[in-house]
Amino acid sequence: MKVKKIHFIVNPISGGGKGKEVEKSIRKLFYDYNIEIKLTEKKNDAHDFAIKSYNEGADLIVSCGGDGTFNEVASALVNKDIPLAIVPIGSGNGLARHLKLPLNYEKALQLILNSKMIIEKIDVGCLNEYFFFSNTGIGFDAEAVKVYSHQKQRQLIGYLKCVFLSIFQFKPVHLILNSDVYNFEGKAMLLNISNSNCMGYDFTIAPQASLKDGLLDVNLVKKCSWFKFLSIGLGFVVKKNFSKKQSYFKTNHLNVKTSSNGFIQLDGEYMALDTQELKISILPQALNILVS
């Protein structure tokens, strides 16, 4: 490994407090390197730390946390000439799974320590002024993420619980969708736009999605009965389309107007926007990721 100046941005509460163990392992393994460890305390700390580390001349920046931490760090490094490494210690870890990176933090740190500095350039999704790296969504998935953000139980069981609870409070949203290949106006259960093929926990609704094709994979589920919606969900699991209520297409941009008041999920994090008009596009090969 040629780099010497490595900055680690660690979310200490990720993985039920596993971030604190990661900090200890970093100090033990990288004793011979010029390292700096920055611990987040609140939202946007990871983003601000990444900007600071870049300006301080770090050779490599490492995101140690979940998908939310990664989104903040990576958003600061889009179109920057610096590699980003991932030590996944969250619950879903969607992007790390897509890239087939180690999900065990000790193995992830060893990969960095023994790195051959093989860098891959990946595409980055844009939603208005925000970036996403795995996926963004309007409708049911955003509702489930919103519920998930307010409860303490994490991991897969916690998310499944929130999916169940969301069934009783979700109402279909009205969408006007325009793209170069598909247009739609009406009520929808779900609109998910994927950059990677994994939403987390190895679950996918866009198995053909690629981080390198310069395209977004869009899944639209129109308003339907809950029985039909659950059958579509089963179809996602077994990679089959069971309903005409589901539409799938690829595009490099789309415009959406929504009645959801800008209520979305972005890389698995709940976000309320101050607009109902969404411009979604792709930046090809805009982020450098260390993969080996």
LOKOLLUM-796103 format. One record per residue: residue number from 1; x, y, z of N, C-alpha, C in turn. Coordinates in Angstrom, 3 decimals. Example, Ala and Ser with C-alpha at 12.3 -4.5 7.8 and 13.67 -1.06 7.14 Angstrom:
BEGIN
REC  num       n_u       n_v       n_w      ca_u      ca_v      ca_w       c_u       c_v       c_w
REC    1    13.190    -5.690     7.800    12.300    -4.500     7.800    13.200    -3.300     7.800
REC    2    12.850    -2.250     7.080    13.670    -1.060     7.140    12.900     0.030     7.870
***
This chain:
BEGIN
REC  num       n_u       n_v       n_w      ca_u      ca_v      ca_w       c_u       c_v       c_w
REC    1     0.848    -1.191     0.000     0.000     0.000     0.000     0.885     1.242     0.000
REC    2     0.708     2.113    -0.977     1.591     3.255    -1.140     1.157     4.470    -0.321
REC    3    -0.127     4.582    -0.050    -0.591     5.775     0.655    -0.132     5.741     2.106
REC    4     0.103     6.904     2.663     0.536     6.990     4.061    -0.432     7.805     4.915
REC    5    -1.069     8.790     4.303    -1.944     9.686     5.069    -3.400     9.251     4.884
REC    6    -3.925     8.562     5.896    -5.267     7.991     5.815    -6.155     8.629     6.873
REC    7    -7.311     9.110     6.442    -8.269     9.695     7.371    -9.487     8.775     7.476
REC    8    -9.816     8.375     8.692   -10.962     7.513     8.968   -12.084     8.356     9.566
REC    9   -13.247     8.280     8.960   -14.423     8.970     9.488   -15.347     7.897    10.054
REC   10   -15.507     7.912    11.375   -16.163     6.813    12.077   -17.433     7.293    12.766
REC   11   -18.515     6.573    12.517   -19.755     6.794    13.261   -19.741     5.843    14.457
REC   12   -19.478     6.343    15.669   -19.280     5.458    16.823   -20.514     4.676    17.246
REC   13   -21.707     5.106    16.824   -22.916     4.397    17.241   -23.431     3.441    16.170
REC   14   -22.763     3.377    15.024   -23.177     2.436    13.984   -23.032     1.002    14.482
REC   15   -23.925     0.151    13.996   -23.846    -1.258    14.361   -24.015    -1.505    15.841
REC   16   -24.845    -0.683    16.482   -25.072    -0.866    17.918   -23.852    -0.532    18.753
REC   17   -23.058     0.428    18.282   -21.868     0.828    19.029   -20.596     0.172    18.545
REC   18   -20.691    -0.573    17.436   -19.525    -1.264    16.894   -18.452    -0.286    16.419
REC   19   -18.872     0.954    16.155   -17.913     1.959    15.703   -16.780     2.182    16.693
REC   20   -17.056     2.034    17.980   -16.017     2.206    19.004   -14.973     1.089    18.899
REC   21   -15.431    -0.125    18.574   -14.497    -1.242    18.391   -13.645    -1.016    17.147
REC   22   -14.254    -0.449    16.113   -13.521    -0.161    14.878   -12.400     0.830    15.151
REC   23   -12.677     1.846    15.960   -11.647     2.838    16.297   -10.444     2.160    16.937
REC   24   -10.672     1.226    17.846    -9.573     0.516    18.513    -8.772    -0.311    17.508
REC   25    -9.482    -0.969    16.593    -8.803    -1.796    15.585    -7.966    -0.948    14.640
REC   26    -8.467     0.229    14.290    -7.718     1.128    13.407    -6.387     1.507    14.057
REC   27    -6.430     1.892    15.310    -5.203     2.306    16.010    -4.220     1.147    16.131
REC   28    -4.743    -0.062    16.274    -3.888    -1.239    16.407    -3.255    -1.634    15.075
REC   29    -4.033    -1.602    14.008    -3.552    -2.085    12.714    -2.720    -1.066    11.944
REC   30    -3.062     0.220    12.078    -2.427     1.251    11.256    -1.434     2.099    12.058
REC   31    -0.734     1.444    12.984     0.223     2.149    13.843     1.376     2.754    13.057
REC   32     1.648     2.186    11.865     2.800     2.638    11.075     2.410     3.670    10.014
REC   33     1.175     4.167    10.089     0.688     5.118     9.095     0.369     6.457     9.747
REC   34     0.335     7.470     8.917    -0.096     8.790     9.380    -1.615     8.824     9.285
REC   35    -2.260     8.506    10.402    -3.723     8.399    10.380    -4.366     9.506    11.210
REC   36    -5.615     9.770    10.866    -6.444    10.657    11.675    -7.831    10.035    11.749
REC   37    -8.376     9.955    12.939    -9.701     9.378    13.149   -10.646    10.488    13.585
REC   38   -11.724    10.641    12.824   -12.701    11.684    13.127   -14.023    11.012    13.490
REC   39   -14.504    11.243    14.699   -15.728    10.626    15.191   -16.917    11.563    15.024
REC   40   -17.953    11.057    14.384   -19.148    11.879    14.174   -19.975    11.944    15.452
REC   41   -20.662    13.054    15.614   -21.545    13.227    16.771   -22.967    13.560    16.355
REC   42   -23.105    14.121    15.154   -24.439    14.536    14.692   -24.503    14.465    13.179
REC   43   -25.705    14.647    12.672   -25.929    14.605    11.224   -25.074    15.655    10.515
REC   44   -24.531    15.289     9.381   -23.680    16.121     8.511   -22.239    16.234     8.989
REC   45   -21.909    15.680    10.170   -20.511    15.679    10.605   -19.632    14.940     9.598
REC   46   -20.100    13.776     9.140   -19.295    12.964     8.223   -19.016    13.722     6.927
REC   47   -19.997    14.434     6.434   -19.836    15.237     5.219   -18.800    16.334     5.430
REC   48   -18.921    17.041     6.546   -17.993    18.141     6.831   -16.580    17.623     7.065
REC   49   -16.462    16.475     7.747   -15.143    15.877     7.994   -14.477    15.468     6.683
REC   50   -15.271    14.944     5.747   -14.709    14.504     4.465   -14.148    15.684     3.684
REC   51   -14.876    16.788     3.680   -14.380    17.993     3.011   -13.076    18.462     3.652
REC   52   -13.057    18.455     4.982   -11.854    18.892     5.699   -10.680    17.978     5.402
REC   53   -10.923    16.667     5.392    -9.850    15.707     5.125    -9.297    15.877     3.717
REC   54   -10.179    16.125     2.764    -9.731    16.349     1.386    -8.850    17.594     1.316
REC   55    -9.277    18.654     1.971    -8.506    19.905     1.965    -7.194    19.774     2.724
REC   56    -7.138    18.828     3.666    -5.910    18.591     4.430    -4.933    17.684     3.699
REC   57    -5.310    17.220     2.517    -4.396    16.438     1.696    -4.322    14.967     2.025
REC   58    -5.399    14.395     2.540    -5.405    12.964     2.810    -5.215    12.184     1.512
REC   59    -4.484    11.055     1.583    -4.302    10.187     0.415    -5.500     9.267     0.221
REC   60    -6.168     8.938     1.324    -7.294     8.019     1.299    -8.239     8.395     2.433
REC   61    -9.530     8.402     2.132   -10.542     8.643     3.155   -11.359     7.368     3.308
REC   62   -11.629     6.993     4.552   -12.343     5.745     4.838   -13.630     6.058     5.592
REC   63   -14.745     5.601     5.044   -16.048     5.746     5.704   -16.302     4.514     6.562
REC   64   -16.439     4.714     7.860   -16.691     3.617     8.795   -18.060     3.833     9.436
REC   65   -19.059     3.187     8.905   -20.418     3.369     9.407   -21.401     2.655     8.514
REC   66   -22.653     3.102     8.530   -23.676     2.508     7.684   -23.852     3.274     6.396
REC   67   -24.960     3.005     5.710   -25.223     3.646     4.421   -25.387     5.157     4.557
REC   68   -25.942     5.604     5.693   -26.115     7.036     5.904   -24.785     7.755     6.038
REC   69   -23.865     7.158     6.804   -22.523     7.729     6.956   -21.805     7.752     5.616
REC   70   -21.909     6.638     4.884   -21.259     6.582     3.579   -21.797     7.662     2.653
REC   71   -23.114     7.863     2.657   -23.704     8.877     1.786   -23.130    10.252     2.084
REC   72   -22.991    10.587     3.364   -22.453    11.899     3.733   -21.010    12.063     3.271
REC   73   -20.188    11.032     3.520   -18.771    11.102     3.145   -18.633    11.160     1.626
REC   74   -19.298    10.241     0.946   -19.178    10.158    -0.512   -19.704    11.410    -1.201
REC   75   -20.770    12.005    -0.651   -21.340    13.211    -1.259   -20.328    14.346    -1.298
REC   76   -19.415    14.353    -0.335   -18.384    15.395    -0.288   -17.246    15.134    -1.273
REC   77   -17.185    13.907    -1.806   -16.043    13.527    -2.645   -16.409    13.269    -4.100
REC   78   -17.649    13.569    -4.482   -18.071    13.392    -5.874   -17.235    14.296    -6.780
REC   79   -16.716    13.691    -7.835   -15.860    14.389    -8.817   -14.556    14.902    -8.209
REC   80   -14.142    14.300    -7.087   -12.843    14.628    -6.486   -11.844    13.528    -6.844
REC   81   -10.555    13.885    -6.911    -9.517    12.941    -7.314    -8.919    12.220    -6.106
REC   82    -9.740    11.669    -5.247    -9.270    10.967    -4.062   -10.077     9.682    -3.903
REC   83    -9.426     8.568    -3.552   -10.176     7.324    -3.359   -10.882     7.283    -2.006
REC   84   -12.006     6.575    -1.999   -12.800     6.386    -0.790   -12.905     4.896    -0.515
REC   85   -12.620     4.505     0.718   -12.753     3.105     1.125   -13.939     2.962     2.067
REC   86   -14.467     1.740     2.158   -15.652     1.487     2.961   -15.364     0.426     4.015
REC   87   -15.653     0.766     5.271   -15.691    -0.221     6.351   -17.142    -0.256     6.823
REC   88   -17.931    -1.237     6.329   -19.368    -1.240     6.607   -19.686    -1.783     8.002
REC   89   -20.283    -0.954     8.833   -20.662    -1.416    10.180   -22.109    -1.058    10.487
REC   90   -22.880    -0.761     9.433   -24.290    -0.447     9.637   -25.144    -1.696     9.588
REC   91   -26.408    -1.528     9.259   -27.313    -2.669     9.213   -27.509    -3.186     7.792
REC   92   -27.858    -2.302     6.845   -28.116    -2.756     5.485   -26.873    -2.938     4.639
REC   93   -25.992    -1.916     4.640   -24.724    -1.948     3.904   -24.919    -2.314     2.421
REC   94   -25.879    -1.636     1.784   -26.247    -1.970     0.421   -25.115    -1.835    -0.585
REC   95   -24.396    -0.717    -0.554   -23.360    -0.495    -1.561   -22.186    -1.455    -1.369
REC   96   -21.802    -1.703    -0.124   -20.706    -2.637     0.144   -21.056    -4.029    -0.369
REC   97   -22.318    -4.420    -0.227   -22.744    -5.727    -0.725   -22.672    -5.767    -2.252
REC   98   -23.100    -4.691    -2.904   -23.043    -4.641    -4.365   -21.602    -4.777    -4.849
REC   99   -20.687    -4.109    -4.162   -19.281    -4.124    -4.559   -18.547    -5.366    -4.067
REC  100   -19.279    -6.237    -3.321   -18.711    -7.477    -2.783   -17.514    -7.203    -1.869
REC  101   -17.629    -6.143    -1.088   -16.599    -5.821    -0.101   -16.874    -6.585     1.195
REC  102   -15.855    -6.823     2.010   -16.068    -7.547     3.265   -17.061    -6.820     4.166
REC  103   -18.005    -7.567     4.733   -18.967    -6.983     5.654   -18.488    -7.053     7.096
REC  104   -17.471    -7.867     7.341   -16.823    -7.917     8.649   -15.812    -6.770     8.737
REC  105   -15.919    -5.933     9.758   -15.088    -4.720     9.778   -13.599    -5.026     9.880
REC  106   -13.226    -6.120    10.563   -11.807    -6.461    10.664   -11.245    -6.864     9.298
REC  107   -12.043    -7.626     8.525   -11.613    -8.011     7.179   -11.563    -6.795     6.257
REC  108   -12.499    -5.872     6.446   -12.508    -4.655     5.637   -11.267    -3.808     5.918
REC  109   -10.888    -3.713     7.181    -9.683    -2.959     7.542    -8.427    -3.648     6.999
REC  110    -8.410    -4.985     7.032    -7.268    -5.718     6.486    -7.155    -5.511     4.980
REC  111    -8.303    -5.427     4.302    -8.277    -5.176     2.855    -7.617    -3.831     2.570
REC  112    -7.930    -2.833     3.391    -7.324    -1.506     3.219    -5.833    -1.562     3.529
REC  113    -5.491    -2.251     4.619    -4.096    -2.349     5.050    -3.232    -3.030     3.989
REC  114    -3.776    -4.052     3.341    -3.021    -4.816     2.341    -3.398    -4.431     0.911
REC  115    -3.957    -3.258     0.762    -4.505    -2.840    -0.530    -3.456    -2.744    -1.635
REC  116    -3.890    -3.130    -2.836    -3.086    -2.945    -4.045    -3.467    -1.642    -4.741
REC  117    -4.319    -0.866    -4.057    -4.811     0.417    -4.564    -5.510     0.271    -5.917
REC  118    -6.374    -0.728    -5.982    -7.211    -0.895    -7.170    -8.478    -0.069    -6.954
REC  119    -8.661     0.901    -7.830    -9.755     1.865    -7.695   -10.777     1.652    -8.806
REC  120   -12.036     1.653    -8.459   -13.104     1.614    -9.450   -13.860     2.932    -9.430
REC  121   -14.174     3.427   -10.612   -14.991     4.632   -10.721   -16.454     4.209   -10.846
REC  122   -17.303     4.719    -9.983   -18.708     4.336   -10.020   -19.600     5.538   -10.317
REC  123   -20.783     5.234   -10.823   -21.769     6.277   -11.111   -22.376     6.810    -9.816
REC  124   -22.879     8.028    -9.895   -23.512     8.673    -8.742   -24.875     9.203    -9.165
REC  125   -25.900     8.898    -8.389   -27.232     9.414    -8.660   -27.409    10.798    -8.058
REC  126   -28.200    11.633    -8.718   -28.489    12.986    -8.233   -29.991    13.170    -8.107
REC  127   -30.424    13.698    -6.985   -31.818    14.081    -6.797   -31.806    15.532    -6.341
REC  128   -32.208    16.431    -7.249   -32.052    17.864    -7.013   -30.602    18.142    -6.628
REC  129   -30.341    18.706    -5.457   -28.954    19.010    -5.083   -28.310    17.916    -4.246
REC  130   -29.006    16.785    -4.068   -28.496    15.698    -3.231   -27.962    14.555    -4.092
REC  131   -27.016    13.795    -3.526   -26.470    12.625    -4.198   -26.996    11.357    -3.536
REC  132   -27.125    10.297    -4.346   -27.376     8.973    -3.790   -26.515     7.969    -4.539
REC  133   -26.166     6.886    -3.851   -25.204     5.934    -4.395   -25.806     4.543    -4.565
REC  134   -26.781     4.222    -3.761   -27.488     2.954    -3.871   -28.852     3.153    -4.517
REC  135   -29.756     3.848    -3.836   -31.088     4.065    -4.402   -31.817     5.173    -3.662
REC  136   -32.871     5.668    -4.287   -33.770     6.626    -3.651   -35.190     6.212    -3.982
REC  137   -36.133     6.606    -3.140   -37.491     6.143    -3.369   -38.557     7.070    -2.825
REC  138   -39.714     7.014    -3.468   -40.908     7.750    -3.067   -42.017     6.728    -2.867
REC  139   -42.803     6.882    -1.821   -43.917     5.973    -1.617   -43.674     5.022    -0.469
REC  140   -43.990     3.741    -0.678   -43.997     2.795     0.435   -42.627     2.601     1.064
REC  141   -41.575     2.513     0.252   -40.251     2.309     0.841   -39.829     3.516     1.678
REC  142   -40.214     4.712     1.226   -39.911     5.912     2.007   -40.700     5.915     3.322
REC  143   -41.947     5.449     3.267   -42.767     5.359     4.483   -42.129     4.401     5.489
REC  144   -41.664     3.243     5.005   -41.034     2.252     5.885   -39.753     2.809     6.503
REC  145   -38.964     3.534     5.711   -37.731     4.136     6.230   -38.053     5.201     7.267
REC  146   -39.120     5.960     7.039   -39.529     6.976     8.009   -39.877     6.336     9.351
REC  147   -40.661     5.265     9.314   -41.024     4.549    10.537   -39.764     3.987    11.203
REC  148   -38.879     3.425    10.386   -37.627     2.831    10.882   -36.756     3.869    11.597
REC  149   -36.780     5.099    11.095   -35.923     6.142    11.675   -36.365     6.547    13.076
REC  150   -37.598     6.198    13.452   -38.123     6.599    14.759   -38.164     5.455    15.767
REC  151   -37.616     4.301    15.414   -37.655     3.201    16.377   -36.244     2.674    16.646
REC  152   -36.064     2.058    17.807   -34.736     1.679    18.286   -34.272     0.326    17.768
REC  153   -35.201    -0.569    17.483   -34.816    -1.906    17.050   -34.247    -1.860    15.639
REC  154   -33.018    -2.327    15.488   -32.335    -2.248    14.197   -32.180    -3.633    13.591
REC  155   -31.268    -3.748    12.646   -31.026    -4.972    11.911   -32.268    -5.337    11.099
REC  156   -32.233    -6.505    10.448   -33.290    -6.894     9.516   -34.645    -7.021    10.198
REC  157   -34.669    -7.580    11.406   -35.938    -7.759    12.094   -36.621    -6.423    12.356
REC  158   -35.837    -5.408    12.666   -36.388    -4.072    12.899   -36.989    -3.487    11.638
REC  159   -36.323    -3.707    10.512   -36.829    -3.167     9.253   -38.102    -3.888     8.827
REC  160   -38.133    -5.211     8.986   -39.328    -5.974     8.628   -40.520    -5.546     9.483
REC  161   -40.264    -5.250    10.739   -41.316    -4.760    11.624   -41.878    -3.441    11.099
REC  162   -40.998    -2.564    10.634   -41.430    -1.267    10.117   -42.193    -1.405     8.807
REC  163   -41.804    -2.357     7.975   -42.541    -2.629     6.745   -43.972    -3.038     7.088
REC  164   -44.114    -3.906     8.092   -45.446    -4.355     8.517   -46.267    -3.191     9.056
REC  165   -45.668    -2.370     9.902   -46.386    -1.234    10.489   -46.793    -0.216     9.419
REC  166   -45.971    -0.076     8.394   -46.235     0.913     7.350   -47.475     0.576     6.533
REC  167   -47.816    -0.702     6.486   -48.993    -1.125     5.726   -50.256    -0.435     6.247
REC  168   -50.296    -0.176     7.545   -51.504     0.365     8.161   -51.610     1.889     8.071
REC  169   -50.551     2.562     7.648   -50.615     4.021     7.599   -50.259     4.625     6.246
REC  170   -49.799     3.787     5.323   -49.383     4.316     4.020   -50.583     4.561     3.113
REC  171   -50.526     5.675     2.389   -51.515     5.992     1.362   -50.786     6.223     0.047
REC  172   -51.288     5.679    -1.050   -50.634     5.874    -2.353   -50.427     7.360    -2.655
REC  173   -49.328     7.667    -3.345   -49.002     9.055    -3.662   -49.280     9.325    -5.144
REC  174   -49.678    10.550    -5.415   -49.919    10.939    -6.815   -48.604    11.384    -7.430
REC  175   -48.298    10.830    -8.611   -47.043    11.132    -9.287   -47.296    11.578   -10.724
REC  176   -46.468    12.496   -11.168   -46.345    12.796   -12.592   -44.888    12.530   -12.939
REC  177   -44.655    11.506   -13.743   -43.296    11.063   -14.060   -43.052    11.240   -15.551
REC  178   -41.939    11.889   -15.873   -41.554    12.076   -17.274   -40.097    11.673   -17.469
REC  179   -39.860    10.870   -18.501   -38.490    10.479   -18.852   -38.413    10.301   -20.360
REC  180   -37.249     9.964   -20.846   -37.080     9.790   -22.288   -37.660     8.470   -22.777
REC  181   -37.973     7.550   -21.853   -38.460     6.234   -22.287   -39.821     5.863   -21.698
REC  182   -40.272     6.584   -20.663   -41.530     6.190   -20.005   -42.139     7.402   -19.319
REC  183   -43.467     7.521   -19.423   -44.193     8.603   -18.760   -45.385     8.024   -18.003
REC  184   -45.755     8.680   -16.903   -46.862     8.175   -16.092   -47.467     9.317   -15.287
REC  185   -48.790     9.284   -15.148   -49.468    10.168   -14.212   -50.561     9.369   -13.515
REC  186   -50.554     9.417   -12.198   -51.549     8.682   -11.432   -51.032     8.368   -10.050
REC  187   -51.794     7.556    -9.326   -51.380     7.188    -7.972   -50.481     5.956    -8.013
REC  188   -49.509     5.951    -7.115   -48.531     4.862    -7.101   -48.260     4.401    -5.671
REC  189   -47.926     3.127    -5.576   -47.523     2.559    -4.287   -46.042     2.833    -4.025
REC  190   -45.277     2.830    -5.102   -43.824     2.916    -4.933   -43.171     3.396    -6.216
REC  191   -42.188     4.267    -6.068   -41.294     4.641    -7.161   -39.886     4.579    -6.603
REC  192   -39.118     3.603    -7.072   -37.745     3.426    -6.592   -36.776     3.589    -7.751
REC  193   -35.746     4.402    -7.541   -34.726     4.644    -8.555   -33.401     4.111    -8.026
REC  194   -32.856     3.096    -8.697   -31.665     2.401    -8.198   -30.436     2.695    -9.036
REC  195   -29.328     2.879    -8.339   -28.014     2.977    -8.974   -27.271     1.662    -8.803
REC  196   -27.418     1.020    -7.642   -26.810    -0.284    -7.387   -27.896    -1.354    -7.352
REC  197   -27.479    -2.612    -7.326   -28.460    -3.700    -7.372   -28.822    -4.236    -5.997
REC  198   -28.460    -3.525    -4.937   -28.759    -4.010    -3.599   -29.242    -2.867    -2.717
REC  199   -30.409    -3.049    -2.094   -30.942    -2.042    -1.184   -30.428    -2.247     0.241
REC  200   -29.831    -3.393     0.507   -29.400    -3.767     1.846   -29.916    -5.147     2.180
REC  201   -29.198    -5.836     3.078   -29.578    -7.209     3.471   -29.690    -8.141     2.266
REC  202   -28.964    -7.847     1.195   -29.000    -8.645    -0.030   -30.365    -8.631    -0.717
REC  203   -31.212    -7.668    -0.374   -32.518    -7.555    -1.022   -32.398    -6.607    -2.215
REC  204   -32.991    -6.999    -3.329   -32.910    -6.163    -4.524   -34.261    -6.073    -5.220
REC  205   -34.555    -4.918    -5.779   -35.697    -4.797    -6.676   -35.212    -4.386    -8.060
REC  206   -33.885    -4.309    -8.212   -33.295    -3.950    -9.512   -32.041    -4.793    -9.728
REC  207   -32.216    -6.103    -9.945   -31.048    -6.991   -10.062   -30.129    -6.673   -11.231
REC  208   -30.647    -5.949   -12.242   -29.818    -5.621   -13.407   -29.053    -4.306   -13.239
REC  209   -29.283    -3.629   -12.130   -28.642    -2.326   -11.930   -27.126    -2.473   -11.850
REC  210   -26.446    -1.502   -12.420   -24.979    -1.492   -12.430   -24.478    -0.117   -12.029
REC  211   -23.371    -0.109   -11.305   -22.759     1.144   -10.890   -21.910     1.761   -11.995
REC  212   -21.858     1.095   -13.165   -20.942     1.548   -14.211   -21.598     1.709   -15.580
REC  213   -22.934     1.651   -15.638   -23.573     1.704   -16.960   -24.105     3.082   -17.330
REC  214   -23.955     4.065   -16.435   -24.437     5.408   -16.734   -25.943     5.517   -16.787
REC  215   -26.645     4.544   -16.161   -28.108     4.530   -16.190   -28.699     4.278   -14.807
REC  216   -29.911     4.748   -14.615   -30.671     4.478   -13.411   -31.718     3.417   -13.720
REC  217   -31.947     2.514   -12.778   -32.963     1.477   -12.937   -34.195     1.888   -12.142
REC  218   -35.315     2.054   -12.825   -36.520     2.606   -12.204   -37.599     1.534   -12.080
REC  219   -38.126     1.386   -10.867   -39.256     0.497   -10.615   -40.445     1.324   -10.151
REC  220   -41.543     1.214   -10.876   -42.781     1.902   -10.520   -43.858     0.855   -10.248
REC  221   -44.508     0.962    -9.096   -45.648     0.106    -8.789   -46.869     1.006    -8.655
REC  222   -47.815     0.857    -9.574   -49.015     1.691    -9.572   -49.955     1.262    -8.441
REC  223   -50.909     2.137    -8.134   -51.862     1.849    -7.065   -52.533     0.504    -7.307
REC  224   -52.583    -0.308    -6.242   -53.179    -1.638    -6.346   -53.602    -2.105    -4.959
REC  225   -54.224    -3.264    -4.887   -54.614    -3.829    -3.588   -53.374    -4.266    -2.830
REC  226   -53.515    -4.406    -1.508   -52.372    -4.863    -0.715   -51.978    -6.285    -1.086
REC  227   -52.961    -7.114    -1.429   -52.640    -8.481    -1.860   -51.766    -8.442    -3.111
REC  228   -52.150    -7.593    -4.076   -51.368    -7.464    -5.301   -49.980    -6.891    -5.001
REC  229   -49.931    -5.905    -4.104   -48.651    -5.279    -3.762   -47.706    -6.288    -3.110
REC  230   -48.261    -7.117    -2.225   -47.431    -8.132    -1.573   -46.952    -9.180    -2.568
REC  231   -47.781    -9.482    -3.564   -47.352   -10.442    -4.592   -46.235    -9.849    -5.452
REC  232   -46.306    -8.536    -5.686   -45.220    -7.859    -6.410   -43.942    -7.903    -5.584
REC  233   -44.085    -7.696    -4.255   -42.931    -7.800    -3.366   -42.307    -9.179    -3.418
REC  234   -43.150   -10.209    -3.464   -42.648   -11.574    -3.605   -41.924   -11.733    -4.938
REC  235   -42.457   -11.086    -5.960   -41.805   -11.127    -7.268   -40.410   -10.528    -7.232
REC  236   -40.242    -9.466    -6.449   -38.903    -8.888    -6.302   -37.945    -9.917    -5.694
REC  237   -38.438   -10.673    -4.713   -37.599   -11.658    -4.024   -37.156   -12.764    -4.983
REC  238   -38.095   -13.253    -5.812   -37.765   -14.363    -6.711   -37.407   -13.892    -8.122
REC  239   -37.302   -12.543    -8.258   -36.879   -11.938    -9.530   -37.843   -12.256   -10.679
REC  240   -39.152   -12.140   -10.374   -40.192   -12.331   -11.375   -41.173   -11.162   -11.319
REC  241   -41.724   -10.803   -12.484   -42.747    -9.761   -12.537   -44.115   -10.438   -12.573
REC  242   -44.866   -10.293   -11.468   -46.145   -10.957   -11.350   -47.341   -10.064   -11.709
REC  243   -47.114    -8.836   -12.104   -48.243    -7.935   -12.265   -47.984    -6.860   -13.305
REC  244   -49.047    -6.480   -14.015   -48.977    -5.359   -14.942   -48.937    -4.029   -14.204
REC  245   -49.168    -4.072   -12.895   -49.100    -2.859   -12.081   -47.652    -2.424   -11.852
REC  246   -46.712    -3.279   -12.191   -45.293    -2.973   -12.020   -44.657    -2.639   -13.364
REC  247   -43.941    -1.514   -13.410   -43.212    -1.124   -14.619   -41.743    -0.924   -14.273
REC  248   -40.886    -1.350   -15.177   -39.439    -1.249   -14.960   -38.787    -0.705   -16.225
REC  249   -37.885     0.253   -16.041   -37.159     0.778   -17.195   -35.844     1.408   -16.747
REC  250   -34.962     1.641   -17.707   -33.680     2.285   -17.462   -33.662     3.647   -18.145
REC  251   -33.044     4.612   -17.494   -32.932     5.948   -18.069   -31.762     6.672   -17.408
REC  252   -31.322     7.769   -18.012   -30.266     8.557   -17.357   -30.819     9.817   -16.700
REC  253   -32.134    10.030   -16.843   -32.737    11.170   -16.149   -34.263    11.032   -16.134
REC  254   -34.891    11.592   -15.123   -36.339    11.667   -15.077   -36.760    12.821   -14.186
REC  255   -37.921    13.362   -14.470   -38.513    14.426   -13.663   -39.775    13.888   -13.007
REC  256   -39.947    14.226   -11.741   -41.091    13.718   -10.994   -41.734    14.849   -10.211
REC  257   -43.044    14.923   -10.301   -43.825    15.785    -9.400   -44.618    14.865    -8.495
REC  258   -44.607    15.141    -7.206   -45.217    14.234    -6.257   -46.109    14.960    -5.262
REC  259   -47.125    14.260    -4.787   -48.002    14.812    -3.757   -47.492    14.511    -2.359
REC  260   -46.298    13.889    -2.287   -45.786    13.450    -0.984   -45.014    14.557    -0.265
REC  261   -45.102    15.789    -0.768   -44.406    16.920    -0.141   -42.903    16.704    -0.018
REC  262   -42.335    16.041    -1.018   -40.897    15.833    -1.002   -40.429    14.840     0.030
REC  263   -41.324    13.989     0.505   -41.012    12.991     1.521   -40.426    11.767     0.817
REC  264   -39.131    11.525     0.984   -38.432    10.476     0.252   -37.506     9.699     1.184
REC  265   -36.960     8.610     0.653   -35.819     7.962     1.296   -34.646     8.086     0.343
REC  266   -33.481     8.355     0.891   -32.270     8.536     0.094   -31.194     7.653     0.706
REC  267   -30.803     6.591    -0.010   -29.858     5.602     0.515   -30.271     5.092     1.890
REC  268   -31.579     4.843     2.032   -32.072     4.266     3.270   -32.246     5.227     4.421
REC  269   -32.128     6.532     4.142   -32.317     7.545     5.178   -33.540     8.397     4.824
REC  270   -34.378     8.635     5.819   -35.571     9.458     5.624   -35.169    10.913     5.382
REC  271   -35.839    11.554     4.423   -35.555    12.954     4.139   -36.825    13.671     3.708
REC  272   -37.063    14.830     4.293   -38.188    15.676     3.884   -37.635    16.863     3.102
REC  273   -38.058    17.011     1.863   -37.609    18.107     1.019   -38.658    19.215     1.015
REC  274   -38.236    20.408     0.637   -39.166    21.544     0.620   -39.731    21.787    -0.779
REC  275   -39.777    20.736    -1.574   -40.304    20.863    -2.931   -41.027    19.587    -3.319
REC  276   -41.953    19.703    -4.248   -42.643    18.535    -4.796   -42.116    18.178    -6.181
REC  277   -41.154    18.956    -6.669   -40.594    18.711    -7.995   -39.181    18.141    -7.859
REC  278   -38.986    16.962    -8.408   -37.714    16.254    -8.277   -37.085    16.047    -9.648
REC  279   -35.835    16.453    -9.766   -35.061    16.201   -10.981   -33.998    15.159   -10.624
REC  280   -34.079    14.008   -11.271   -33.220    12.880   -10.920   -32.371    12.511   -12.132
REC  281   -31.061    12.384   -11.918   -30.155    12.109   -13.030   -28.966    11.294   -12.532
REC  282   -28.037    11.035   -13.443   -26.868    10.212   -13.116   -25.593    10.937   -13.534
REC  283   -24.574    10.851   -12.687   -23.234    11.343   -13.020   -22.338    10.129   -13.244
REC  284   -21.993     9.824   -14.494   -21.186     8.628   -14.767   -19.773     8.729   -14.184
REC  285   -19.347     7.635   -13.548   -17.965     7.481   -13.057   -17.499     8.700   -12.253
REC  286   -18.305     9.128   -11.306   -18.017    10.367   -10.581   -17.436    10.160    -9.190
REC  287   -17.256     8.887    -8.774   -16.710     8.614    -7.434   -15.690     7.500    -7.514
REC  288   -14.541     7.695    -6.838   -13.470     6.699    -6.814   -13.581     5.826    -5.569
REC  289   -13.764     4.508    -5.772   -13.918     3.585    -4.656   -12.770     2.592    -4.633
REC  290   -12.159     2.405    -3.460   -11.105     1.397    -3.283   -11.756     0.025    -3.151
REC  291   -11.424    -0.909    -4.025   -12.055    -2.221    -3.989   -11.062    -3.342    -3.683
REC  292    -9.760    -3.068    -3.776    -8.775    -4.095    -3.477    -7.396    -3.468    -3.260
***
